[in-house]
Amino acid sequence: MTVPNPPTGVIDLFLHPPITLMSPALDHFGPYAAGSHELANFGWDNGVITPRLVSQTWGVTAQLAGAIPAGWGFTQGWVSNDGQSDESIYDPPLGQLVAQHQFPNGAWFTTTYLLVDRFPVTAFWQTAFPGRVGLLVAPHISIDLFYMIER
């Protein structure tokens, strides 16, 4: 059985703009070291590093900052001919990334969930305007975040 795609309209363009209208912006509050991080803002560089809400972004790319410790599990994956794409997987994962929204009663719920098991890895928010991003980074690892913003 085939499930039809839901109808789309003009509003979808504003809730999830095309990738061609987005650009990655480095979070200058990072890189994030091992441990759990709760992020409602990221460091935006517009000449001076200032906080900007993660709710003003469309997604995030996680990139390794530094080296992976020796002995970490690795499975060779597909690599593009130009070498720019490498889908090799690290096991156990190097991190976990979630986007959360908040109900009016104050309860938080996860709308986007991603295991960071390769680099770079990108997540586009499943539901627009998250209130916060959760990032768990494995021991001896550092991760840089690049938020997807409109340019």
N, C-alpha and C positions, 0 to 999 in steps of 0.2 A: 504494500500500500504506500502510495506517495502522499506525503503531507504537503499541501500547497504553501508557498511563501505567503506570509501575511501581507496585506496591502501596505504600500508605502506612499508617503505624500511629502509635501514640502516640509512639514515639521521634522521629518527624519534628517533632512539636510542640516538642520540646526542642532539636533540632538547628537548626531554622529556625522560630522562633515567628512567629505572624501579625504583619503590619505594625502592627496596632492595639495590640500590646503593646510596640512600640518607640518610642523617641524620640531625635531627634538631639542629640548632646552636642558642643559646640564643643571642638576640640583647642586648648587654651590654650598649647601649645608653638608654634603657628603664628602668623601665616600663613607658608607656606613659599615662599621666593623661588626664583628660577631655579636650576636644577641638579638633581642627583640626591639623593634623601633615602631613607634606610632607617629604617623606624620599627617598633620593637617595642612602644613605649609611646606613650600620648597624655596630654596634660595635662588631668586631670579636676578640675573645680572643685566641691569639696564644702565650700566655705568657705575652704579653702586649696588651692592648685593642687598636686595630687599625681599621680605617674605611675600609669597604669592600663594593663594589658596589652591590646594590640589583639586578642588571642585571646578576650577577654571581650566582644567586639562581634559584631554580626551583619552588618555592612556599613559603608559610608561614603558620605557625600555630599561632593562637591567643589564649592566655590563660589568665584567670582572675588573676590579681595580687591584692590580698586583698579580700574584702568582697563586696557583692551586697547590696545596701541600702535596709532597711526594706520597705515593701510595693511595691516592684518592681513586676510587673506581671509575673506569673510563670505558666506553663502548664506542668504537669508530662508527660514524654515521655518514650519510651522504655529504659530499663536498662538491660545490659547484666548480665548473671548469675554470672560472676566473679566480677561485679561491676566496671570494668574498662571503660565501655562505657555507657554514660548517654545521651540520646537524648532529654532531657527535654528542653523546649523552654522558653525564657524570652521575654516578650512583654510589653513595646516597646523594640526593639533591644538595645543591650548594645554598639553597635558600627557599623561602616561600613568600609570595606576595599576594595580598588581598586588598580589595577595595570595599569599603563599607558605606552604607547609608544609614540614616537615623530616622526611626519612627517618631511621630509627634510626642509619644509618651516617653521618649528618651532612649529606648532600646535600640541597639545597633544590630545590623544584619549584613552578612557578606553577600555581595552581588557579583564579584569577580574573584576568582581563585586561580593561582598559577604556581606551579612548582618551578623553581629556577634550577633546571638541570642541564642547561646549555647556555652559551654566551655568544652573541647577545640574544636576549629573549624579550619579546614585546607583548604586552597585554593592552588591548583596547577595552575600555570600561564597557561592561555588558549593559549597565544602566548609567545614564549621564549624571554628572554632578555628584560624585562621591563626597562624603563628609570627611573621610580620613582614609589613609593607606596604611596597612600593616606590613611590615617587612621583617622577616626572620632570616638572619644570616648565620651560616654554619661557622663553627670554630675555625680560626686561622684564615678566614676569608674576608675580603672587603668588596663591597658592591657599590658602584656608581649608578645613580638613577638619572634618566633623561626623560622628562615629562613631555608629552605630545601637546603642543600648543598651536594655536592658529597664528600664522605669520602674515 
